Amino acid sequence: MNKTIQVRDLGLKDYKETWDFQEELFKEILDTKIKNRRENAGLITQNHFLFVEHPHVYTLGKSGDISNLLLDETQLAAKEATFYKINRGGDITYHGPGQIVGYPILDLENFFTDIHKYLRLLEEMIILTLAEYGLKAERSEGETGVWLDVGTPFARKICAMGVRASRWVTMHGFALNVNADLGYFDNIIPCGIRGKAVTSLHVELGKAQVNEEEVKEKLLRHFQELFEAELKQIF
């Protein structure tokens, strides 16, 4: 059982390039697991956590509805945005500058074999991090991600989530709005949920800018504690 997680910060990186890199790491873990089962090889599977920031992009999950994208190809180009239909769960979401995106690529057999627990711990990591900024973030029953003012007319989403898992190996993850341009969310029905607002940490705190490196440090600290893991920074 390997509870060491290799952490990389990819900086600003194209969505497709990052997706391909995720798939490469994901396949390496799956191949190791398959070899262990076929040959009783006793090989250790690796775990990864990628931080990244993407140029403007909209992604649609495998069960999503394309009608939740409110732009055509010409309008996408005018906004310097791209679009991908991808293999995670969930509907449509936006990624862009000012948003911290995290992709844990874990062999859950190194931790626990429970996808529901995995998602709840990712949400808890976000909730604990936002609490350090004085915000009461919560889960919203039947709706993925992390929200503020749940159960009120002012409910708004601050973090989206969507994952893929196969043989207990995960990919994709979460997108936390920290200094995000919320205008880009006007071009979609976020996560296919009508009538719910989206927010960003800098808006909630009334600041022009929030220190994203500080937020990442807090996220990793809570992630490490919740998963009882050892983190190893890869540069």
C-alpha positions in Angstrom: 0.0 0.0 0.0 1.5 3.3 -1.1 0.1 6.5 0.5 2.7 8.8 -1.0 1.2 11.3 -3.5 3.4 13.1 -6.0 2.3 16.7 -6.4 3.0 18.7 -9.5 1.9 22.3 -10.3 1.7 22.6 -14.1 1.0 26.3 -14.1 -1.1 27.6 -17.0 -1.5 24.7 -19.4 -3.8 23.9 -22.4 -6.7 21.7 -21.4 -6.1 19.0 -24.0 -2.4 18.7 -23.1 -3.3 18.3 -19.5 -6.0 15.8 -20.2 -3.5 13.7 -22.3 -1.1 13.9 -19.4 -3.8 12.7 -16.9 -4.6 9.8 -19.3 -0.9 8.8 -19.4 -0.6 8.7 -15.6 -4.0 7.0 -15.3 -2.9 4.3 -17.8 0.4 3.7 -16.0 -1.4 3.0 -12.7 -4.0 0.7 -14.5 -1.3 -1.2 -16.3 0.6 -1.7 -13.0 -2.5 -3.1 -11.4 -3.3 -5.4 -14.3 0.3 -6.7 -14.3 0.1 -7.3 -10.5 -3.1 -9.3 -10.9 -1.9 -11.4 -13.9 1.6 -12.0 -12.7 1.4 -11.4 -8.9 4.3 -8.9 -9.6 4.0 -7.0 -6.3 4.6 -3.7 -8.0 3.6 -0.5 -6.1 1.1 1.8 -7.8 1.8 5.5 -7.9 -0.5 8.4 -6.8 -0.5 11.9 -8.3 -2.1 15.3 -7.6 -1.9 17.9 -10.4 -2.6 21.6 -9.9 -3.2 23.5 -13.1 -4.8 26.6 -14.5 -6.4 26.4 -17.9 -6.9 29.0 -20.7 -10.7 29.6 -21.2 -12.3 26.3 -21.9 -15.7 24.6 -21.5 -15.9 20.9 -20.9 -19.0 18.6 -21.1 -19.1 15.3 -19.1 -20.2 12.0 -20.7 -23.7 12.3 -19.4 -24.0 16.1 -20.1 -26.4 17.9 -22.4 -24.8 19.9 -25.2 -27.7 22.4 -25.1 -26.2 23.6 -21.8 -23.5 25.3 -23.9 -25.0 28.6 -25.0 -22.4 29.5 -27.6 -21.7 28.3 -31.2 -18.3 27.7 -32.7 -18.0 31.3 -33.9 -18.9 32.7 -30.5 -16.5 30.4 -28.8 -13.7 31.7 -31.0 -14.6 35.3 -30.3 -14.3 34.7 -26.6 -10.9 32.8 -27.2 -12.4 29.7 -25.6 -12.3 26.1 -26.6 -14.8 23.2 -26.0 -14.2 19.5 -25.2 -16.6 16.6 -24.6 -14.7 14.5 -22.1 -14.9 11.2 -20.1 -15.7 12.5 -16.6 -19.0 12.4 -14.8 -21.2 15.5 -14.6 -22.5 18.0 -17.1 -20.9 21.2 -18.4 -18.4 23.5 -16.6 -16.0 26.2 -17.3 -12.2 26.4 -16.6 -10.1 29.5 -16.9 -7.5 31.9 -15.5 -8.1 32.6 -11.8 -9.4 29.2 -11.1 -7.5 26.5 -9.2 -8.0 23.1 -10.9 -6.9 20.0 -9.1 -6.7 16.5 -10.6 -6.0 13.7 -8.1 -5.0 10.6 -10.0 -5.0 8.0 -7.2 -5.1 4.3 -6.8 -7.9 4.3 -4.2 -6.8 0.7 -3.2 -3.9 2.5 -1.5 -6.4 4.4 0.6 -10.0 3.1 0.7 -12.3 1.5 -2.0 -15.3 3.9 -1.8 -16.0 6.4 -4.5 -18.7 8.1 -2.5 -16.2 8.7 0.4 -13.6 9.9 -2.1 -16.0 12.6 -3.4 -17.0 13.6 0.1 -13.4 14.0 1.2 -12.7 16.2 -1.9 -15.7 18.4 -0.9 -14.5 18.4 2.7 -11.0 19.7 1.6 -12.7 22.6 -0.1 -15.0 23.3 2.8 -12.2 23.3 5.3 -10.1 25.6 3.1 -12.9 28.1 2.6 -13.5 28.1 6.4 -10.0 29.5 6.8 -11.3 32.5 4.9 -14.3 32.9 7.1 -16.8 31.3 4.6 -19.3 28.7 5.5 -19.3 26.4 2.5 -21.5 23.3 2.3 -22.7 20.4 0.2 -26.1 20.8 -1.5 -28.1 17.6 -1.6 -28.5 16.2 -5.1 -26.0 18.7 -6.5 -22.3 18.1 -6.9 -19.6 20.5 -5.7 -19.4 23.0 -2.9 -21.8 25.8 -2.3 -22.5 28.9 -0.2 -25.9 29.8 1.4 -27.4 26.4 0.6 -31.1 26.3 0.9 -31.6 30.0 0.4 -32.5 32.1 -2.7 -28.8 33.2 -2.7 -27.3 29.8 -3.1 -24.2 29.9 -5.3 -21.6 27.4 -6.3 -17.9 28.1 -5.7 -16.4 24.8 -6.6 -17.3 22.3 -9.3 -16.4 18.6 -9.3 -16.4 15.7 -11.8 -14.4 12.5 -11.7 -13.8 9.4 -13.6 -12.8 6.1 -11.9 -11.9 2.7 -13.3 -10.5 -0.3 -11.2 -10.4 2.2 -8.3 -8.1 4.6 -10.2 -9.3 8.2 -10.3 -8.8 11.1 -12.7 -10.3 14.6 -13.3 -11.3 16.3 -10.1 -12.3 19.8 -8.9 -12.3 23.4 -10.0 -12.3 26.1 -7.3 -13.1 29.7 -8.3 -10.5 31.9 -6.6 -10.0 34.9 -8.9 -12.2 33.7 -11.7 -13.9 35.9 -14.4 -17.5 34.9 -13.6 -18.8 36.4 -16.9 -17.7 33.2 -18.7 -20.3 31.2 -16.7 -23.0 33.3 -18.4 -22.3 31.3 -21.6 -23.4 27.9 -20.1 -26.0 26.5 -17.7 -23.3 25.4 -15.1 -23.5 21.7 -14.4 -26.9 21.7 -16.1 -28.5 23.4 -13.0 -30.8 26.3 -13.9 -31.4 29.3 -11.7 -28.3 28.9 -9.5 -25.5 31.4 -9.3 -21.8 30.9 -9.4 -19.3 32.8 -7.3 -15.5 33.2 -6.7 -13.5 33.6 -3.5 -12.3 37.1 -4.4 -15.9 38.2 -4.8 -16.9 36.7 -1.5 -14.0 38.4 0.3 -14.4 41.7 -1.5 -10.9 41.6 -2.8 -9.4 42.4 -6.2 -7.1 39.4 -5.9 -6.6 36.4 -3.6 -3.2 34.8 -3.2 -3.7 31.6 -5.2 -0.4 30.0 -3.9 -1.7 30.4 -0.3 -5.0 28.7 -1.3 -3.1 25.8 -2.9 -1.1 25.4 0.3 -4.2 25.2 2.4 -5.9 22.7 0.0 -2.9 20.4 0.1 -2.7 20.5 3.9 -6.3 19.5 4.2 -6.0 16.9 1.4 -3.0 15.4 3.2 -4.8 15.2 6.5 -8.1 13.8 5.1 -6.4 11.1 3.0 -3.7 10.4 5.7 -1.2 10.7 2.9 2.4 11.8 2.5 2.9 14.5 -0.2 6.0 14.7 -2.3 6.5 17.9 -4.4 7.7 17.2 -8.0 9.4 20.1 -9.7 
